Amino acid sequence: REDNLERFQANQRRMRGTPEGKLRQRAGHLKRKYGITIEQYDAMLEAQGGGCFICGRPPREDISLHVDHDHFTGEIRGILCFRCNNALADFQEDPILLAKAAAYPRSPDPRRRDRAGPRAGARAGRAVSPGVVVGRD
């Protein structure tokens, strides 16, 4: 290996580029980091409906979903998409912050509504305040 480092690294890159190599790499990662097999990962994913535990987004062909785990105990909680996994981290996995964030879009607080701007809720034609709906033509 040390004698032919360049050739070894080239072989490693070539192997990682094949479907078999990617599968072996994924299997090794799951085993090393979480102690599970690809079959266990697939069973967990199927048990939660084939997508992210929070939003339901399915994995893409080129990107798998993330194994979510408790960083203190190492216990696996579920499988999440990149956005939901990062959102948990952004809220420091704090249930109080997460509950506040979930309630925020429906907050009747006029101070927040005034700062929202004219496009608030326009994407889905949502009510910005009782009786006022924006975004519908």
N, C-alpha and C positions, 0 to 999 in steps of 0.2 A: 504494500500500500504506500509506504513512504517513498520507496524507490521509484514508483511510477505515479506520483501524486496527480499529475495533470491527466494522465490516462484514466486513473481511478475517478477523478471528479467529472470527466467527460462521460464516463459510463454511468455515473450516478445521475447526471443531468438527463441523459438519454432515457434511462429507466423511469425517471420521474415523469417524463413526457408521454409514456405509454399508459393506456387504461389500466393495465395490470400493475404497473409501477405506482400509479396514483392510488389504486385500491390498497396496495400493500402499505403505502405511506399513511393513508387514512386509518387503516387497521392498527398500525403501530402507534399512531397518535392517540387514538381512542383508548388503547390498552395502557399506554404509558401514563396518560394524563388522568383518565377516569376509571381505569380498571374494567372496561367493558369491551365486548366484541362488536363487530359490525352488525352481527345478527341481533344482539341485544339492543343496539341503537335503533335498528330497523323496527324491532318489536315495540320499543317505546314510542317511536314516531307513529306507527300504525295505531297504537292504543290511544293516542291523543288526536286521532283523526287525520293523520298524514300531513299536518302542517304545524306551524308555530302554535304553542300552547296558548298564547295570549291573543294573537290576531288571526290565526288560522292560515297565514300565508304559507303556501307549499314551498318546498325547496326548489331551487332552479336546477337545471341540468348540470351547470358548471359550479354551483355553490351549494354546499350542504348547510343545514341549519346547525345552530350552536347548542352544545350540551350546557345547560344552565346548572350550576351547582352552588351550594352554600360554601363560601370561601373560608368559613371557620371550621365546619365539620367535614367538608368534602362531599357531602351527600348530594346526589343528583336529584334535581327538582323537576326537570323536564327538558324539552327541546324547544328552543326559541329562534326566531329569525334575528338577523343582525340588529335591526332597529329596536326590537323589543328588548333584546339582551342589553344593548347599550343604554336604553331608556332606564332600565332597572339600575344600572351602574350610575347613571346621571343623577338619579334620585337616591343614591346611596343605599338602595334596597330598603329604604325606610318606609314602612307601611303608612305612617302619618303623612309623609310628603307625597307618597303615591296617591293617597285618598284626596289630599288637597288638589293635586294636579288633575285628578279625574273629575272633581267637582268644579274646577275653575271655568271651563267653557260654558257651563250653565249658570254661573254666578250672576245674581241680579244686581251686584254692586255697581252703581252708576259711575263710580270713579273709573272702574276698569272699562266699562262700555264706552265712555267718552274717549279713552285713549286708543280704542281698538281701530279707529279709522273707518273710512267709508266702505272698504271691502270686507269688513269682518263678517264672516259667515257666508260670503258670496259663493264659495266653491260649491256648496251643496244646497243653496237656497234656504239656509237655516234662519230661524228667528234670532234676532240680535237682542230684542227685548220683547216683552209680552205684546202681541198684536203687530209687531213690525217684522217683516220678512224681507231680506235683501237677497239679490242674486237671481231673482226670477224675472224673466221678460214677459 
